[in-house]
Amino acid sequence: MPRDRFELLSAYLDGEVTAAERKQVEEWLATDSSMQRLHSRLLNLRQAFQSMPVPASKCSAEETVERVFAQVERRPRLSLVWGGAAIAALFVGAMATLFSTENPLIPQVAKSPEQIEAPQSPTASNEPLLIALDRPLVTIPKAPVAQPVSSDNENGTDRNPSSENVR
């Protein structure tokens, strides 16, 4: 049986069909034995569902409603607590940044050269710094230099070993 016929019969039993669809289903029920069997099975199923006992609930409907609303009301409080904790953490981080010893956010006044005191080290003196260009502090290794490939065509020999097969 096609699925659309089953759905149409189910809609007929629920009273959800148009007048033309109702006429079509009644015609099927009058002439088709498989539709008659399906119709009786669906009617028995509907009657069985209607006669099933409804289980008793553990609490009344009013208690259930109160519990649901209490749960809904508690959610904004939790988000308020988490939001407050996030704001407090942001505040603590900002204060730690502002009051740190080396704070780049606090403007500093520029000092004139006379105000700047150079740290005195035991080896520092007023002599100018001399750099020896001919004696570097770090030795720089020399890179290997490739020799140019030359061929000795006067004797008919070629010094390039890779060109032995090219004659």
KEMAR-51042 format. One line per field, with one value per residue: residue number from 1; x, y, z of N, C-alpha, C in turn. Coordinates in pm, whole numbers. Each point is the difference from the previous one (the first is absolute). Example, Ala and Ser with C-alpha at 12.3 -4.5 7.8 and 13.67 -1.06 7.14 Angstrom:
REM KEMAR-51042
num: 1  2
n_xx: 1319  -35
n_yy: -569  105
n_zz: 780  -72
ca_xx: -89  82
ca_yy: 119  119
ca_zz: 0  6
c_xx: 90  -77
c_yy: 120  109
c_zz: 0  73
This chain:
REM KEMAR-51042
num: 1  2  3  4  5  6  7  8  9  10  11  12  13  14  15  16  17  18  19  20  21  22  23  24  25  26  27  28  29  30  31  32  33  34  35  36  37  38  39  40  41  42  43  44  45  46  47  48  49  50  51  52  53  54  55  56  57  58  59  60  61  62  63  64  65  66  67  68  69  70  71  72  73  74  75  76  77  78  79  80  81  82  83  84  85  86  87  88  89  90  91  92  93  94  95  96  97  98  99  100  101  102  103  104  105  106  107  108  109  110  111  112  113  114  115  116  117  118  119  120  121  122  123  124  125  126  127  128  129  130  131  132  133  134  135  136  137  138  139  140  141  142  143  144  145  146  147  148  149  150  151  152  153  154  155  156  157  158  159  160  161  162  163  164  165  166  167
n_xx: 85  -27  108  -25  -32  108  76  -57  15  125  15  -56  73  94  -73  114  -108  19  -101  85  90  -100  -45  124  20  -120  38  122  -61  -78  113  88  25  116  -72  -94  95  64  -118  -33  121  -14  -124  45  99  -84  -87  107  41  -124  8  120  39  -30  135  -9  -1  128  -19  -63  -88  -56  34  -41  -106  -14  26  -80  -88  19  -1  -105  -49  48  -31  -83  -30  4  -66  -77  6  -14  -96  -43  18  -53  -93  -11  7  -83  -69  15  -25  -98  -37  16  -60  -94  0  34  119  -14  -77  -25  -107  84  -42  112  64  28  119  58  97  -19  -130  37  2  114  -37  64  72  57  -39  -109  33  59  68  28  -106  95  -23  52  6  132  -46  -91  -98  -78  56  5  -61  96  -85  -20  99  -96  73  30  -95  115  -10  76  -46  114  -4  -120  49  -90  21  -112  -6  -86  95  39  -127  43  37
n_yy: -118  92  71  62  -126  -52  99  -21  -133  21  86  -98  -90  89  -12  -27  -42  32  61  43  23  52  55  32  32  56  44  29  50  49  22  47  -134  31  91  -91  -94  86  31  -128  -26  104  -42  -126  44  76  -103  -76  96  12  -132  37  -53  114  -10  -29  130  17  105  96  43  47  -115  -67  79  -14  -128  -2  76  -82  -101  54  27  -122  -23  104  -56  -119  51  54  -115  -72  85  -4  -131  3  84  -75  -107  63  37  -121  -50  90  -25  -128  28  74  -83  -57  -49  -81  101  -54  -17  13  122  9  81  59  -54  109  14  118  -32  -50  -91  -6  -127  13  -57  -103  -44  72  69  115  -107  42  -56  -90  -12  -118  59  3  10  -73  23  -22  -119  46  -116  -40  38  -129  17  -5  -95  93  -52  -55  7  -101  81  51  -73  52  48  -47  104  24  -71  100  48  -108  -1  125  -88
n_zz: 0  -89  30  -112  -34  62  -44  -115  21  42  -99  -70  69  -24  -112  -66  -66  -126  -54  -90  97  72  -111  -26  131  2  -119  51  106  -96  -67  86  -2  -62  -61  -17  -25  -80  -49  1  -50  -80  -22  -8  -73  -64  -3  -34  -78  -40  1  -38  118  52  -7  130  6  23  -76  59  -85  112  62  -106  -7  131  -17  -105  61  104  -87  -60  120  23  -124  6  118  -59  -104  96  64  -110  -34  125  -4  -122  44  108  -78  -81  106  54  -121  -11  125  -24  -114  55  102  -114  32  -102  23  -117  80  101  -35  -67  84  -115  5  43  -91  59  -10  -116  93  -62  -4  111  -94  58  -118  33  -107  1  -28  -123  -53  -2  -128  12  -119  20  122  -65  84  -103  -10  -121  -8  -82  -91  -30  -83  -90  -55  -90  -69  -34  -129  -17  -97  40  109  -14  110  80  76  -58  114  16  -72  67  37  -12  -75
ca_xx: -85  81  6  -95  -132  -1  -7  -133  -92  25  -57  -146  -41  20  -91  83  1  -97  -118  39  82  -92  -72  97  25  -121  -5  99  -51  -112  42  132  1  120  -28  -95  78  82  -91  -40  119  23  -105  32  115  -48  -79  92  68  -94  -37  118  -6  99  73  -13  126  52  -36  -111  37  43  138  86  11  85  138  49  24  116  120  16  43  135  98  58  88  128  73  42  116  114  35  68  134  81  31  97  130  48  43  125  104  30  74  135  74  24  87  123  118  40  -127  11  -120  11  90  124  56  132  107  105  125  67  -66  25  127  46  46  146  50  141  87  -37  83  -41  70  -91  -3  78  -35  103  -65  81  0  -136  -13  -48  54  -102  55  -9  -80  79  -20  2  93  -70  24  62  28  129  -35  117  45  -117  -47  -90  26  -128  -37  -139  -19  59  -100  -63  82
ca_yy: 118  122  76  111  -53  -19  132  56  -71  48  135  -20  -37  116  106  108  -9  84  -75  -87  -108  -86  -80  -95  -102  -80  -86  -107  -88  -77  -93  -63  -77  34  128  -30  -59  106  89  -64  -3  136  28  -76  66  125  -35  -49  117  77  -74  -18  85  107  -20  108  73  3  128  67  90  125  -17  -6  136  76  -45  52  144  20  -29  110  118  -19  17  135  23  -65  80  122  -35  -20  130  76  -57  41  142  11  -46  105  111  -39  2  139  62  -58  60  141  22  -78  87  43  16  82  81  126  88  38  127  -18  62  62  -75  27  -73  -143  -41  -126  -90  -12  -135  9  10  114  119  106  -16  -38  -141  -31  -129  -47  -60  -106  -116  -15  -75  -134  -42  -32  -104  28  -97  -60  61  -100  29  1  -117  36  -117  6  -51  -10  -139  -85  -53  89  -16  -9  -141  -22  13  -113  -71  91  17
ca_zz: 0  -6  124  -2  33  145  63  -26  87  137  8  -3  134  87  -43  -56  -147  -70  -44  -112  55  76  -99  -54  102  15  -119  21  105  -55  -106  20  124  78  68  108  109  59  71  127  87  52  98  121  60  60  117  103  58  81  121  85  119  9  126  98  15  136  62  -68  -110  57  47  -119  -53  92  -19  -129  13  88  -80  -96  73  53  -108  -7  114  -27  -98  69  82  -91  -56  105  18  -114  16  110  -51  -90  84  65  -104  -36  111  2  -110  27  113  -6  9  -134  -69  -122  -20  73  -74  68  -46  -61  77  -81  12  126  106  -14  58  -58  105  3  18  37  -118  -82  13  -91  -128  -109  -34  -120  -59  -92  -115  -59  92  53  124  -34  -129  -99  -87  -142  -73  -108  -131  -107  -110  -128  -84  -129  -83  -70  -132  -86  -2  -19  129  72  143  70  -3  -36  -144  -68  -78  -95  -119
c_xx: 89  -13  -104  -142  -12  -14  -139  -105  16  -58  -153  -51  13  -92  73  5  -105  -117  36  83  -88  -74  91  24  -122  -18  98  -51  -114  48  127  3  125  -18  -98  74  85  -86  -39  120  28  -107  26  117  -41  -77  90  73  -94  -37  119  -11  114  75  -13  136  39  -35  -110  51  51  145  98  23  92  147  60  31  118  129  27  50  142  106  54  91  136  81  47  124  123  44  73  141  92  41  103  139  60  53  134  115  39  81  143  86  37  103  124  119  44  -124  18  -121  7  96  122  54  139  105  103  130  74  -59  30  137  37  46  151  38  148  93  -30  94  -47  72  -101  12  73  -37  109  -69  80  8  -141  -1  -42  58  -114  58  -19  -79  86  -37  10  95  -77  40  59  26  129  -22  120  46  -116  -49  -86  18  -128  -47  -145  -23  62  -100  -60  88  -69
c_yy: 124  80  112  -48  -20  135  63  -69  45  140  -7  -35  116  115  118  -4  95  -88  -95  -117  -97  -94  -108  -115  -88  -94  -116  -100  -88  -107  -79  -70  31  133  -22  -61  106  95  -60  -8  137  38  -73  65  129  -27  -49  116  80  -72  -23  91  103  -18  121  68  4  130  65  93  133  -8  -5  138  84  -39  56  148  30  -25  114  125  -11  24  143  30  -62  79  131  -27  -17  132  87  -51  41  148  21  -44  104  119  -30  2  141  69  -54  59  145  23  -88  97  51  13  86  90  134  91  38  127  -28  75  60  -77  27  -80  -149  -31  -135  -90  -18  -146  9  15  123  117  103  -8  -37  -151  -20  -139  -37  -71  -115  -123  -14  -85  -145  -36  -44  -106  37  -111  -62  62  -110  46  -1  -123  48  -127  22  -62  -14  -144  -95  -61  105  -26  -12  -145  -24  9  -117  -69  85  13  -48
c_zz: 0  130  1  30  151  72  -19  88  145  19  -1  140  98  -36  -61  -152  -58  -45  -115  49  80  -96  -57  98  18  -119  15  104  -51  -97  30  136  85  73  115  119  71  83  134  96  60  103  132  74  70  128  113  66  91  129  92  122  -2  131  91  16  147  72  -82  -109  53  49  -118  -59  88  -16  -129  11  93  -76  -99  71  52  -108  -11  118  -22  -102  60  85  -89  -64  101  23  -115  11  111  -47  -95  80  67  -100  -39  110  7  -111  30  110  0  -5  -136  -86  -124  -21  72  -77  84  -63  -58  82  -96  18  130  115  -4  56  -59  113  -10  24  30  -120  -84  27  -101  -135  -108  -30  -131  -46  -100  -115  -59  90  60  126  -26  -135  -90  -92  -146  -67  -109  -134  -104  -109  -131  -82  -132  -78  -77  -136  -92  -11  -24  130  67  149  81  -4  -41  -149  -76  -90  -110  -123  -120
